[in-house]
Amino acid sequence: MIPTKFLPLDYKQCTKSVMDNISDPNITFDAEGISNYYYQYQKFASEERFTPENKKIGLERVIAEMKEAGKGKKYDCLLGLSGGADSSYMAWIAKEHGLRPLVVHFDYGWNTDLATSNIENVTKKLGFELYTYVIDWPIIRDLQRSYYKASVIDLDVPADHTIFGSIFQIAKKMGIKHLLNGTNYQTELIMPKGWNYLKTDLINIKNIHKKFGELPLKGVPTNGVLDQIKYRLHGIVGIPLLYYVDYNQKDVVELLQRELGWRNYEGKHFENIFTRFYQGVVLPNKFGVDKRKPHLSNMIFSGQITREEALVELSKPTYDLNLQEEDKDYIAKKLGFTTDEFEIILNQENVAHEFYGTDATIRQKIYNWTSWFLPHKYKMMVKEKVLRDLNG
């Protein structure tokens, strides 16, 4: 639950969801108390491409494209498997449609035992070969330490940036053109601006590390704007596979448990100790952010739960309080902080990512350059990417 110190005097909550003006000070409400998030979801989900018929057509099209691109190769796509429900279900769909993915798990030192077990069960039951990519622990540790010291909101940037940098590197090396993306709009479309930060802002990452880090960033797989453009010019594209299917979280979990021996976690993205503590403790207590709110609101909008059920869920702790304390001690020790140092860091003043500098100027220049020298096909591809990043 969000501490009461974050409750404004004019507190207001959406009558259709659990989003409120704690979650987003810029939230708007209509005369009936319905927030902009409800209308945002309805507009997106009701678009023509998401009719059952068009999703079926879209799925058949992307499956055919991947199989065609993979002819004569060992793999026709790359699938990153975390052990969570989304990526595990994506693996199920890939198998169901005869795809031959290179299944990659990225180990950066924070897996739970349950995640490891789920990954083994999923790959074994589906008959997929698993490749575990181990990211350099001293470097990722140094980056994660730096982000805690910087007191910025998105502590997942170091892992996400290096993981996706690794994905693109592996895909290019293996000649794979399609990367399966495990996001789905039915449970994770809406998110208040400011709760996350741009994962591809390499300048922001380097500046934070330069100020707080200790090790050189040698050999780190990067995923900056220039990397993004380079890989797109190589024809590597992401496929949001779960956008083409109906995604009901309860049904997905039951299928994975029944067919693959998969076991559920206490919360979304809790297959990872670092992320579990970050989302379940740091965000609510330090930043007044409860990521359950947009997730549960998405599920209300998609008809998977009721608003009343969501409110009951929000009344509970993010996860077991004793385990929270265990995680706190474990993470402090693993990152090399004393108990007192970690406590000071967790209670220091919050700092905006932008304070450390961004790559916005570079992105704007790239956008301007594309207006005259890139072929039209690539021009539109780059413009779309840069504009999306500039607009958050």
PAPASE-700406 format. One line per field, with one value per residue (C-alpha): chain; residue in one letter; residue number from 1; x, y, z. Coordinates in pm, 1 decimal. Each point is the difference from the previous one (the first is absolute). Example, Ala and Ser with C-alpha at 12.3 -4.5 7.8 and 13.67 -1.06 7.14 Angstrom:
2
cadena = c(A A)
residuo = c(A S)
num = c(1 2)
px = c(1230.0 137.0)
py = c(-450.0 344.0)
pz = c(780.0 -66.0)
end
This chain:
392
cadena = c(A A A A A A A A A A A A A A A A A A A A A A A A A A A A A A A A A A A A A A A A A A A A A A A A A A A A A A A A A A A A A A A A A A A A A A A A A A A A A A A A A A A A A A A A A A A A A A A A A A A A A A A A A A A A A A A A A A A A A A A A A A A A A A A A A A A A A A A A A A A A A A A A A A A A A A A A A A A A A A A A A A A A A A A A A A A A A A A A A A A A A A A A A A A A A A A A A A A A A A A A A A A A A A A A A A A A A A A A A A A A A A A A A A A A A A A A A A A A A A A A A A A A A A A A A A A A A A A A A A A A A A A A A A A A A A A A A A A A A A A A A A A A A A A A A A A A A A A A A A A A A A A A A A A A A A A A A A A A A A A A A A A A A A A A A A A A A A A A A A A A A A A A A A A A A A A A A A A A A A A A A A A A A A A A A A A A A A A A A A A A A A A A A A A A A A A A)
residuo = c(M I P T K F L P L D Y K Q C T K S V M D N I S D P N I T F D A E G I S N Y Y Y Q Y Q K F A S E E R F T P E N K K I G L E R V I A E M K E A G K G K K Y D C L L G L S G G A D S S Y M A W I A K E H G L R P L V V H F D Y G W N T D L A T S N I E N V T K K L G F E L Y T Y V I D W P I I R D L Q R S Y Y K A S V I D L D V P A D H T I F G S I F Q I A K K M G I K H L L N G T N Y Q T E L I M P K G W N Y L K T D L I N I K N I H K K F G E L P L K G V P T N G V L D Q I K Y R L H G I V G I P L L Y Y V D Y N Q K D V V E L L Q R E L G W R N Y E G K H F E N I F T R F Y Q G V V L P N K F G V D K R K P H L S N M I F S G Q I T R E E A L V E L S K P T Y D L N L Q E E D K D Y I A K K L G F T T D E F E I I L N Q E N V A H E F Y G T D A T I R Q K I Y N W T S W F L P H K Y K M M V K E K V L R D L N G)
num = c(1 2 3 4 5 6 7 8 9 10 11 12 13 14 15 16 17 18 19 20 21 22 23 24 25 26 27 28 29 30 31 32 33 34 35 36 37 38 39 40 41 42 43 44 45 46 47 48 49 50 51 52 53 54 55 56 57 58 59 60 61 62 63 64 65 66 67 68 69 70 71 72 73 74 75 76 77 78 79 80 81 82 83 84 85 86 87 88 89 90 91 92 93 94 95 96 97 98 99 100 101 102 103 104 105 106 107 108 109 110 111 112 113 114 115 116 117 118 119 120 121 122 123 124 125 126 127 128 129 130 131 132 133 134 135 136 137 138 139 140 141 142 143 144 145 146 147 148 149 150 151 152 153 154 155 156 157 158 159 160 161 162 163 164 165 166 167 168 169 170 171 172 173 174 175 176 177 178 179 180 181 182 183 184 185 186 187 188 189 190 191 192 193 194 195 196 197 198 199 200 201 202 203 204 205 206 207 208 209 210 211 212 213 214 215 216 217 218 219 220 221 222 223 224 225 226 227 228 229 230 231 232 233 234 235 236 237 238 239 240 241 242 243 244 245 246 247 248 249 250 251 252 253 254 255 256 257 258 259 260 261 262 263 264 265 266 267 268 269 270 271 272 273 274 275 276 277 278 279 280 281 282 283 284 285 286 287 288 289 290 291 292 293 294 295 296 297 298 299 300 301 302 303 304 305 306 307 308 309 310 311 312 313 314 315 316 317 318 319 320 321 322 323 324 325 326 327 328 329 330 331 332 333 334 335 336 337 338 339 340 341 342 343 344 345 346 347 348 349 350 351 352 353 354 355 356 357 358 359 360 361 362 363 364 365 366 367 368 369 370 371 372 373 374 375 376 377 378 379 380 381 382 383 384 385 386 387 388 389 390 391 392)
px = c(0.0 106.2 105.6 -248.7 266.6 -62.3 -376.7 -98.5 -281.5 -194.3 40.7 -211.7 -27.2 -139.8 -349.5 82.3 344.4 242.5 207.2 10.9 172.9 269.5 84.0 5.6 -31.9 -87.6 -291.5 -327.6 -357.9 -326.0 -326.0 -65.9 341.5 134.8 369.6 183.8 157.2 -333.3 -51.7 360.9 -43.9 -338.1 128.6 302.5 -174.4 -297.8 206.3 -76.9 326.0 -109.6 -321.3 14.3 14.5 278.1 206.8 -26.7 105.1 284.6 126.7 -2.0 186.2 281.4 40.9 35.3 248.8 216.8 -3.8 89.9 288.2 123.8 16.2 333.6 89.9 -3.6 -227.0 -275.2 -32.9 150.7 -199.8 121.9 -127.3 -7.2 -212.9 -291.6 -349.5 25.7 320.5 -99.3 -334.3 175.5 216.7 -317.5 -144.7 327.2 -5.8 -369.5 65.4 309.0 258.2 364.1 113.8 342.0 -107.8 227.8 -4.0 196.5 156.0 118.6 16.8 -348.5 -206.4 -224.0 15.3 -359.4 92.4 283.8 -237.1 -263.4 252.8 119.7 -356.3 -113.3 295.3 3.4 -373.3 -1.1 315.8 189.2 373.9 89.8 290.6 82.5 183.2 183.5 54.4 328.8 -90.9 257.2 -111.0 -376.8 51.2 193.2 -274.2 -275.2 193.6 34.1 -373.5 -80.5 249.7 -143.1 -343.3 -186.3 -330.7 78.2 242.1 -77.2 178.5 346.3 -137.7 -253.0 253.7 268.9 -246.7 -149.1 345.6 92.0 -315.4 78.9 364.5 -96.0 -267.7 242.5 269.6 -244.4 -166.4 -337.1 -234.2 -291.5 3.6 -309.6 -130.9 -196.3 -197.0 -380.4 -250.4 -264.5 194.5 273.5 -98.2 -36.5 282.9 31.9 271.2 290.2 -27.1 253.6 288.4 117.8 198.9 205.5 141.1 367.7 115.1 -210.4 140.2 362.0 -37.6 -153.3 270.7 278.1 -117.0 -66.7 167.1 344.0 67.3 49.6 -299.1 210.3 -170.4 -350.1 -260.4 -167.0 -345.4 19.7 -178.4 284.3 -0.2 -375.5 32.1 290.2 -190.8 -314.0 199.6 113.7 -368.3 -37.3 -351.5 -203.0 -320.8 -256.3 -130.2 -247.8 -176.8 -134.3 -165.9 -253.8 195.7 -193.0 241.3 -195.9 -40.4 367.6 117.1 -229.2 125.5 365.8 -55.1 -194.3 214.1 350.5 23.7 45.9 -59.1 -128.5 171.6 -133.3 -1.7 58.3 371.4 83.4 207.5 295.9 112.8 133.7 -321.4 -218.0 160.0 11.1 -366.9 -131.4 199.3 210.0 -264.5 -285.7 206.4 246.7 -194.8 -365.2 -43.6 -200.6 31.6 -287.3 -237.5 51.1 26.8 -326.1 -167.8 98.7 -159.2 -317.3 -14.6 49.7 -273.7 228.4 -77.1 -244.7 89.6 -100.5 242.5 275.6 -64.5 22.7 333.3 131.9 -92.8 260.1 377.2 185.4 148.5 84.6 143.6 254.7 124.0 28.3 246.1 191.9 20.3 119.0 288.0 86.0 5.3 203.1 259.7 13.1 41.4 271.1 -183.7 6.1 -339.3 43.5 115.8 -296.2 -243.1 141.7 -21.0 -360.5 -94.5 195.0 -179.7 -135.7 171.7 -140.0 186.0 25.6 217.6 286.8 -35.5 -182.1 40.2 -300.8 218.0 154.6 -341.9 -128.1 300.7 -50.6 -362.9 102.6 267.8 -245.0 -196.2 254.2 245.0 -167.3 -205.1 -372.0 -39.6 270.3 -86.7 -347.0 134.2 251.4 -240.9 -259.4 255.8 150.8 -333.1 -133.8 304.1 -7.5 -364.6 56.1)
py = c(0.0 360.4 171.3 264.1 272.5 -13.1 54.5 348.2 190.5 -1.9 -376.2 -135.9 -346.0 -105.9 -148.4 -259.3 -105.0 39.6 275.8 320.4 334.1 -163.7 -225.3 296.3 367.2 72.3 -243.3 147.6 -93.2 60.3 105.0 -361.8 -39.9 -220.0 53.1 53.8 -345.0 -170.2 185.0 -58.5 -374.3 -9.5 193.8 -226.1 -333.1 79.4 85.6 -208.0 -194.1 -158.4 -158.4 -381.1 -44.0 252.9 -137.8 -345.3 137.5 194.4 -304.1 -212.9 275.2 45.6 -376.7 -37.7 288.3 -154.3 -342.8 147.8 203.6 -309.4 -232.1 -179.8 120.1 -178.5 264.5 219.2 233.2 84.7 -35.2 143.2 -218.4 145.6 -274.2 240.2 -66.1 223.4 -141.4 -357.0 36.4 149.3 -314.1 -209.8 193.1 -28.2 -377.6 -18.1 173.8 -195.3 274.0 -84.4 263.7 50.0 7.1 222.7 58.3 298.1 -66.7 313.2 -146.9 47.9 -305.1 -160.7 -378.7 -11.2 190.2 -242.0 -294.2 155.2 68.6 -361.2 -136.5 222.8 -75.8 -371.7 -51.3 197.2 -165.3 327.6 28.8 260.0 238.6 186.9 327.4 104.8 374.8 112.8 11.5 257.8 247.7 -43.7 17.2 325.9 144.4 -101.0 148.8 320.8 24.5 -48.6 274.8 227.9 -24.4 -16.9 -178.4 -263.7 -243.6 -256.4 203.3 -163.1 -353.1 83.6 194.0 -268.3 -284.6 154.1 96.0 -367.5 -110.5 213.3 -110.3 -367.1 42.2 175.0 -262.4 -286.2 164.7 13.2 274.1 -34.0 54.8 -119.8 265.4 -119.0 317.1 -10.8 283.3 -184.1 12.3 261.1 272.7 299.6 143.7 352.7 203.9 40.4 -342.1 -140.1 155.0 -48.9 -325.4 101.9 331.1 -94.8 351.7 -7.2 -342.5 102.7 324.2 -172.9 -263.9 257.9 182.6 -300.7 -303.6 -147.7 -243.8 79.6 -93.7 -226.6 -255.7 96.4 -72.4 334.1 86.4 374.1 187.1 -61.0 -371.1 -8.0 157.8 -226.9 -316.2 121.5 71.7 -363.8 -93.3 -114.4 68.9 -72.2 -202.0 65.1 -356.1 28.7 290.1 -254.3 -227.7 36.5 33.5 -87.8 -20.2 -260.0 -226.2 40.3 -93.4 -303.8 -116.9 40.7 -185.5 -281.5 -49.6 106.9 -52.2 375.6 158.1 351.2 285.7 228.2 301.4 116.4 -14.4 -157.2 -272.0 226.6 96.4 341.0 94.6 -147.1 225.5 299.1 -19.9 -127.9 217.1 276.3 140.6 16.9 123.7 231.0 126.4 -55.7 -228.1 -323.0 -181.2 -225.6 288.3 22.6 -379.3 -58.5 287.1 -162.2 -321.7 185.2 163.5 -333.6 -164.3 -238.5 124.6 237.9 334.5 -137.9 -291.8 242.8 214.0 -307.1 -89.5 352.5 -17.1 -274.3 52.1 -17.0 -326.2 -177.2 250.8 -244.0 -80.0 372.8 33.1 -306.5 142.9 334.5 -159.3 -230.3 276.5 236.2 -268.4 -117.8 356.4 69.1 245.3 -10.3 -1.0 365.3 106.3 -169.5 160.7 345.8 -64.8 -115.3 316.9 261.5 259.8 -123.9 126.3 17.8 -198.1 314.5 163.7 -220.0 93.4 -173.4 -88.4 210.9 234.5 -292.3 -150.5 329.8 32.0 -353.0 81.2 310.8 -184.2 -264.9 268.6 12.8 -288.4 -329.7 -205.3 39.3 -350.0 56.0 366.5 -84.3 -284.1 226.4 292.9 -221.1 -130.5 339.9 178.5 -272.8 34.9 380.3 -3.3 -256.5)
pz = c(0.0 -61.2 326.7 121.3 -33.4 -375.8 28.2 -126.0 167.8 -327.3 -46.9 -285.4 -152.9 -336.0 24.6 -269.7 123.7 291.2 -160.2 203.2 40.4 209.1 -292.2 -234.4 102.2 -363.7 -7.6 -124.7 84.0 -182.2 167.2 102.6 161.3 -280.5 -66.7 -326.7 44.3 -56.3 -326.6 -102.3 40.8 -171.5 -299.7 -41.3 61.0 -222.7 -305.0 -306.5 12.3 330.1 -121.1 38.7 -377.3 -52.3 288.1 -155.7 -339.0 161.3 188.2 -315.2 -186.2 254.1 45.6 -378.2 -15.0 271.4 -159.1 -338.4 146.8 184.3 -301.3 -11.7 349.7 332.9 155.2 -140.5 301.7 338.1 321.7 330.2 285.1 352.2 153.4 46.9 -131.2 -307.9 -145.0 94.8 -176.8 -299.7 -12.8 6.7 -295.2 -191.8 40.3 -86.0 -332.1 -95.6 53.3 67.6 249.3 145.2 365.5 203.3 372.6 128.4 337.7 177.3 347.1 147.7 -101.0 259.0 32.4 -123.8 -316.7 -69.8 46.3 -228.3 -274.7 11.5 -8.2 -286.8 -226.0 81.1 -51.1 -326.0 -129.4 -41.4 42.0 264.9 -31.0 320.9 -55.5 316.8 14.5 158.0 370.4 123.8 -267.1 40.2 377.7 -38.0 -222.7 241.9 292.9 -199.8 -60.4 366.9 87.1 -271.1 168.9 -333.3 -41.1 -263.9 161.3 -270.2 -270.9 39.3 -35.9 -272.8 -203.5 9.0 -48.5 -313.9 -121.1 36.0 -182.5 -303.6 -2.7 11.5 -267.0 -235.8 57.7 -63.0 -299.9 178.2 -122.5 244.5 376.3 185.1 237.8 304.2 73.7 -19.0 -3.5 202.7 327.7 -50.1 -244.6 229.5 208.1 141.3 -168.7 238.0 162.8 -244.6 -187.6 -355.8 -4.2 -304.7 130.8 -0.8 92.1 316.2 88.7 -60.2 195.2 301.3 -9.2 -44.4 313.1 222.0 -155.9 58.8 -286.4 -370.4 -217.8 -220.4 -217.6 112.1 -270.5 -67.8 -128.9 -65.4 -277.3 -247.4 85.8 -53.3 -343.1 -96.8 84.7 -172.8 -313.2 23.0 -21.3 361.6 126.9 312.3 -19.9 279.9 -26.5 288.5 -173.7 -248.9 255.7 278.7 322.4 313.1 290.5 198.9 -304.5 -92.2 349.9 9.4 -341.8 97.3 325.7 -165.2 -309.7 101.5 375.4 41.0 342.1 63.8 183.0 271.1 -232.1 -356.7 -93.3 335.4 -163.9 71.5 353.1 -104.7 -181.0 276.1 260.2 -235.5 -98.7 332.6 241.7 -158.3 -234.9 254.8 295.3 -172.1 -302.5 93.1 -299.8 8.5 -333.4 94.8 -73.3 -378.1 -26.7 188.1 -187.5 -329.9 117.8 98.2 -343.4 -175.4 208.8 190.7 352.4 163.7 153.3 340.6 -37.5 -96.1 307.9 222.7 -161.5 56.4 368.5 46.6 33.9 -330.9 128.1 325.4 249.1 143.7 -349.8 -71.0 288.2 -115.9 -351.8 133.6 189.9 -290.3 -261.9 218.1 60.6 -360.7 -129.4 257.0 223.5 378.4 171.0 99.0 -348.4 -165.2 244.0 -76.6 -375.2 23.4 188.2 -196.3 -210.0 -333.0 -314.8 -354.1 -264.1 -212.6 268.2 -118.4 -367.1 -285.6 -365.9 -105.3 -209.1 -187.0 -62.5 -136.3 -230.7 -127.7 -65.9 -193.6 -199.4 -114.4 -184.5 -279.8 -30.3 92.7 -247.6 69.3 147.6 260.3 47.9 124.3 216.1 173.5 33.2 165.8 250.1 82.1 32.9 228.4 226.3 -0.4 101.8 276.5)
end
